[in-house]
């Protein structure tokens, strides 16, 4: 009996060792607080970013939701590992230790990786996870930069404010994708790094808080995104092999038509606002800005972003 048990134990150890060597066993990332069950999927999908990456919505006092990352994970058949942190900036990705421990948050609602109390930044935690799972990370997405310019909406001169933030956005995002790309290369991964921008929620200032609001701010927001923010983000994300950029701002959703280069001139109707520009209709439909002055997407908005990302992934 004793010899049989010993033999069985040796066989078990050998089987476990073989499975681990073949990559069939999933070890928790260095930055994870504990082991979570993983799905029998084709690899890992790593998400970084701010409140958009955690699917934040202001309903019910403000909560993280499945967001666009869960949509992408399902469509791509990947296990999501979400390092996103509400309130994050391009600087905090590289400098703030932990998420809630550093005063940010919330973490993601779906497949969040907790890197509090491990003395790592969001980028460091993601890099550590990639290193701990060689040849298993198939996709990385990043949503960041919005909080770098949020305060500019209240500035009397918003365009100079955005210009001032632009260099930091370019520098920090370039550093972030550089670190991620190097980690993927070292781990033997050939994952695509997809950077995403945001809906131009300030177009909703045409109707919030009252119809006939700030057309000037709405118009200036177009310049801010099209001339300053998005070109800076695109340059950063495409600076590495396998890097791509999804321009959520200019994507067309249902009502808007291709070729609408002047989004505030062509109109439609939407209750209770009456006749409004098509692009404003999009913002009212996809985000909470028109109704609450809140910059975040609703469920339809996050699904739309997820679809845009999946289309970009499939095109590469």
JOMO-V827095 format. One record per backbone hydrogen bond with DSSP energy under -0.5 kcal/mol. CO is the residue of the C=O (numbers start at 1). NH is the residue of the N-H. E is the energy in kcal/mol with one decimal. If there is no record, write none. Layout:
[[CO,NH,E] [CO,NH,E]]
This chain:
[[1,5,-2.2] [2,6,-2.3] [3,7,-2.6] [4,8,-2.7] [5,9,-2.4] [6,10,-2.3] [7,11,-2.4] [8,12,-2.4] [9,13,-2.5] [10,14,-2.4] [11,15,-2.5] [12,16,-2.7] [13,17,-2.6] [14,18,-2.4] [15,19,-2.6] [16,20,-2.4] [17,21,-2.3] [18,22,-1.8] [19,24,-2.7] [19,25,-0.8] [20,23,-1.1] [25,27,-0.7] [29,32,-1.4] [39,41,-2.2] [43,79,-3.1] [44,138,-2.8] [44,139,-1.2] [45,81,-2.9] [46,141,-2.1] [47,83,-3.1] [48,143,-1.6] [49,85,-2.4] [50,53,-0.8] [50,54,-0.9] [51,56,-2.6] [52,55,-0.9] [54,65,-1.1] [54,109,-0.6] [57,63,-2.6] [58,61,-0.8] [59,62,-1.5] [63,57,-2.7] [65,109,-0.7] [66,70,-1.6] [67,71,-0.8] [68,72,-2.3] [69,73,-2.8] [70,74,-2.1] [71,75,-2.4] [72,76,-2.7] [73,77,-0.7] [73,78,-2.2] [74,77,-0.5] [77,42,-2.0] [78,80,-0.7] [79,45,-2.7] [81,47,-2.1] [81,83,-0.7] [82,113,-2.5] [84,108,-0.6] [85,88,-1.8] [86,105,-2.9] [89,93,-1.8] [90,94,-0.5] [91,94,-0.9] [91,95,-1.5] [92,96,-1.8] [92,122,-0.5] [93,123,-2.1] [96,98,-0.6] [96,122,-0.5] [99,102,-0.8] [99,104,-2.1] [100,103,-1.5] [106,86,-2.7] [109,111,-0.5] [111,82,-2.9] [112,114,-0.6] [113,115,-0.7] [115,118,-0.9] [115,120,-0.6] [120,98,-2.6] [121,125,-2.7] [122,126,-2.1] [123,127,-2.7] [124,128,-2.4] [125,129,-2.0] [126,130,-2.4] [127,131,-2.4] [128,132,-1.8] [129,133,-0.7] [130,133,-1.0] [133,136,-1.7] [133,137,-0.6] [136,44,-3.0] [136,138,-0.6] [138,192,-1.0] [139,46,-2.7] [140,194,-3.3] [141,48,-2.4] [142,196,-2.6] [143,50,-1.9] [145,148,-0.7] [145,149,-0.6] [146,149,-1.2] [146,150,-0.8] [149,152,-1.3] [150,153,-1.5] [151,154,-1.2] [152,155,-0.9] [155,158,-0.6] [157,161,-1.4] [158,162,-2.3] [159,163,-2.6] [160,164,-2.2] [161,165,-1.3] [162,166,-1.5] [163,167,-0.7] [165,169,-2.1] [166,170,-2.6] [167,171,-2.5] [168,172,-3.0] [169,173,-2.5] [170,174,-2.0] [171,175,-1.9] [172,176,-2.3] [173,177,-2.7] [174,178,-1.8] [175,179,-2.3] [176,180,-2.3] [177,181,-2.7] [178,182,-2.3] [179,183,-2.1] [180,184,-2.4] [181,185,-2.3] [182,186,-2.5] [183,187,-1.8] [184,189,-3.0] [185,188,-1.3] [187,135,-1.2] [192,140,-2.4] [192,194,-0.6] [193,195,-0.6] [193,244,-2.6] [194,142,-2.3] [195,246,-3.1] [196,144,-0.6] [199,201,-2.1] [200,203,-1.9] [201,204,-2.2] [202,205,-1.6] [203,206,-1.6] [204,207,-1.9] [204,208,-1.8] [205,214,-1.6] [206,212,-1.5] [206,213,-2.7] [213,215,-1.3] [214,218,-1.7] [215,219,-2.5] [216,220,-2.6] [217,221,-2.0] [218,222,-1.1] [219,222,-0.5] [219,223,-1.3] [220,224,-2.5] [221,225,-2.3] [222,226,-2.8] [223,227,-2.3] [223,228,-0.9] [224,228,-0.9] [224,229,-3.2] [225,230,-2.2] [228,232,-1.5] [229,233,-2.4] [230,234,-3.0] [231,235,-2.2] [232,236,-1.7] [233,237,-2.8] [234,238,-2.2] [236,239,-1.3] [237,240,-0.6] [240,243,-1.9] [242,193,-2.1] [244,195,-2.7] [245,247,-0.6] [246,197,-1.8] [246,248,-1.5] [247,251,-0.7] [248,251,-0.6] [252,254,-0.5] [253,255,-1.2] [253,256,-1.4] [257,260,-1.5] [259,261,-2.2] [262,265,-2.1] [262,266,-0.7] [263,279,-1.2] [266,278,-3.1] [268,276,-2.9] [270,273,-1.4] [270,274,-1.5] [274,270,-2.2] [274,276,-0.5] [276,268,-2.8] [277,281,-2.2] [278,282,-1.9] [279,283,-1.7] [280,284,-2.7] [281,285,-1.9] [282,286,-2.5] [283,287,-1.9] [286,298,-2.6] [288,292,-2.7] [288,293,-0.6] [288,294,-1.2] [289,293,-2.1] [296,288,-2.1] [298,302,-2.7] [299,303,-2.2] [300,304,-2.2] [301,305,-2.3] [302,306,-2.5] [303,307,-2.4] [304,308,-2.0] [305,309,-2.3] [306,310,-2.5] [307,311,-2.3] [308,312,-1.9] [309,313,-2.6] [310,314,-2.4] [311,315,-1.1] [313,316,-1.1]]
